[in-house]
Amino acid sequence: MDVSLLVVPYDSARESWSMGAGPARLLAELKPQLGYAGHRCISEVIRLQDPSPTEINSSFALNRQLAEQVRQAHTQGRFPLVLAGNCGHR
C-alpha cells in the first residue's frame, strides 16, 4: 500500500513544542516499520505559512493545509495517515 504520512508538529500553535514534538518521534519509528512491512511511504510536514498570533487562527490554517494534503493523497491513490501533536488536527 502507498501511504502518505502527514505530519502536523504543533501544539497550541507552537511548532514542535510539548505534544507537538510527538509527530516527529512517531515518524522516526513508524516510517521504517511500514517500509519493512512492504508499504511505500512518503512524508509531508505541514507547517504554518503565515503564523497567526492566535491559536484558533493557526489551527484553522493548519487544518486547511492538512485537508488539502489528505485530498492529494487520496487522489494519488495513497492512504493518508495523520501524525498530529494536537487533538485539533485529526
C-alpha positions in Angstrom: 0.0 0.0 0.0 1.2 3.5 -0.7 1.0 5.7 2.4 1.2 9.5 2.9 2.4 10.3 6.4 1.1 13.8 7.1 3.0 15.3 10.0 1.4 18.2 11.9 4.0 19.1 14.6 2.0 21.7 16.5 0.6 22.1 20.0 -1.3 25.3 20.8 0.0 27.0 17.6 3.7 26.3 18.6 5.8 24.1 16.4 7.5 21.1 18.0 6.5 22.3 21.5 5.1 19.9 24.1 2.8 17.4 22.3 3.9 19.0 19.0 7.2 17.1 19.3 5.4 13.8 19.2 4.8 13.5 15.5 8.5 13.6 14.6 9.1 10.8 17.1 6.3 8.8 15.7 7.5 9.3 12.2 11.0 8.2 13.1 9.6 4.9 14.4 6.7 4.3 12.1 8.1 5.0 8.6 10.8 2.3 8.8 8.3 -0.2 10.2 5.9 0.5 7.4 8.7 0.1 4.9 9.7 -3.3 6.4 6.1 -4.4 6.1 6.2 -3.6 2.4 4.4 -0.3 2.3 5.8 2.6 0.2 5.7 5.8 2.3 6.2 9.4 1.7 6.1 12.0 4.4 5.0 15.6 4.3 5.4 18.1 7.2 2.5 20.6 7.4 3.8 24.0 8.5 2.2 27.3 9.1 2.9 29.5 6.1 2.0 32.7 8.0 2.0 32.2 11.7 -1.0 33.8 13.3 -0.9 35.4 16.7 -3.9 33.4 17.9 -4.2 29.7 18.4 -7.6 29.4 16.8 -6.5 31.1 13.5 -3.3 28.9 13.4 -5.5 25.8 14.0 -7.8 26.7 11.1 -4.8 27.4 8.8 -3.2 24.1 9.6 -6.5 22.2 9.1 -7.0 23.8 5.7 -3.5 22.7 4.7 -4.0 19.3 6.1 -7.3 18.8 4.3 -5.6 19.7 1.0 -2.8 17.1 1.7 -5.4 14.5 2.5 -7.2 15.2 -0.8 -4.0 15.0 -2.7 -3.0 11.7 -1.1 -6.4 10.3 -1.9 -6.3 11.5 -5.5 -2.9 9.8 -5.9 -4.2 6.5 -4.5 -2.3 6.8 -1.2 -3.6 6.1 2.3 -3.3 9.4 4.3 -2.1 8.8 7.8 -2.0 11.9 10.0 0.5 12.2 12.8 -0.6 15.2 14.9 0.6 16.7 18.1 -2.7 18.3 19.0 -6.3 17.0 19.2 -7.4 19.7 16.8 -5.6 18.2 13.8 -7.3 14.9 13.0 
